[in-house]
């Protein structure tokens, strides 16, 4: 993937402005910030609401993999020695750990649909 020559970030090709000279290898955000293009010329530039919604969709998708290690540490630190609840919580954790990849794959279509709904229509210019 190409790297923006102004900010150094790596993006897919469709997040770069098209052109030669000063517009070469410049991402849309830097292009708008530096005045090389207007916001109307770059449909892939997300406004704050769309960017927040996309971030929320990604956070919902991957949050289970952040919660699981925290819950395992919580169980090991506090609940492992408690007689009836330690075993109950262990069973629940094992079930959740085994179900997490299945739910991740099962909800992949919904995530793809959300991201497609939150992505602007973009026709790649010739040469990109």
N, C-alpha and C positions, 0 to 999 in steps of 0.2 A: 504494500500500500504506500502511496506517496506521502511525503512529509511537507507541511507548509513551511515555506522559507522564512516567514515572519515569526510565527509562534512556535514552530517546531513540533506541532501536533501531527499525529498520523490519522488520516481519515480515508474512507473509500473514495474512489475517483469522482463520484457524483457530488461530493461536498467541496469541490474545488471550482473556482471560476474558470471560465474558458477564455483563453486569449494568449497573446504573445507579449513579449517585452515585460513591463512591470506587472502584468497579470499572470505570468507564468508561475505555476506551483504556489498559488495563494489560495488558502481556504476561504469560504464565503464569509465567515465572521471577520477575518482580517481584511478581506476585500471591502466590506462595508465600513469597518472601523477606519481604514486608511483612505476611504473615499474613491476607491477604484471602481466600484459599482454601487448602484442604489439597491435598496431593499426589494424593490419591485422586479429587478433583474435576476434575483436569486431566489427561486421558489423553495429551495431546500433550507433556507435560513428559518429557524424556528423562533417564534415569539416566546415570551416568558411562560404563557399559559400552556402552550404545546410542549415546551421543553419540560415543564413541571409534570405534565401528564405522562410524557414518555418516561421520565425518571421514576414516577410512581409505578408505572407498569413493570419496569425492570426490577424495582425494589420488591414488588409483590411476587414476582416470579422467583427471585433468588433468596428471599428472606428466610425460607425454611432451612436453608443450608447455613444461615447465620445463627438461627435459634437452636438447632440441634446440638452443636458443641456446647453452647451455654447451658442447655438443659442437662447434658451429661455431666458437666462440671458441677452444676448445682446438686444433682443427685449424688455424685461422689462425695461432695463436701459436706452435705447436710443430711440427706435422707437415706443414705446407704445403711446406716446402723439402726434406724427406726424400724421396729419389728413388722407390723402389718403394712405400713404405708411405704416402706422402702421397696418391698417386693412388688407391691401394686404399681408404684411409680416406675420401677424397672421394667415391668411388663408393658406399661404404656409407652415408655421410651423405646423399647425394642420394636413395638408395633409401629410407632411413628417413624423410626429410623428405616424400617423396611418399606414403609409406605411412601416415604418421601421421594425416592426416584420414580416410582410408579406415578405418583401425582404430578411430578415435574414433567414427565413425558406426556401424560394424559392431558394436561392443561397447555401443552405447547401450541396447539392450534388456536386456542383462545388468545394466547400471548401474540402469536403471529397476526391474528386478526386485529387486535388492539393496536399493534405497531403499524399495521397497514392503514388503519383508520386515522392514526395520528401522524402519518407521513404524507407530505404534500405530493401531488402528482408531479412527476419530473421526467422530461424527455432528455435523454443524454445527447448532447450536441455531437456532431460528427467530429471524429478525431479523439474522442475521449474513450 
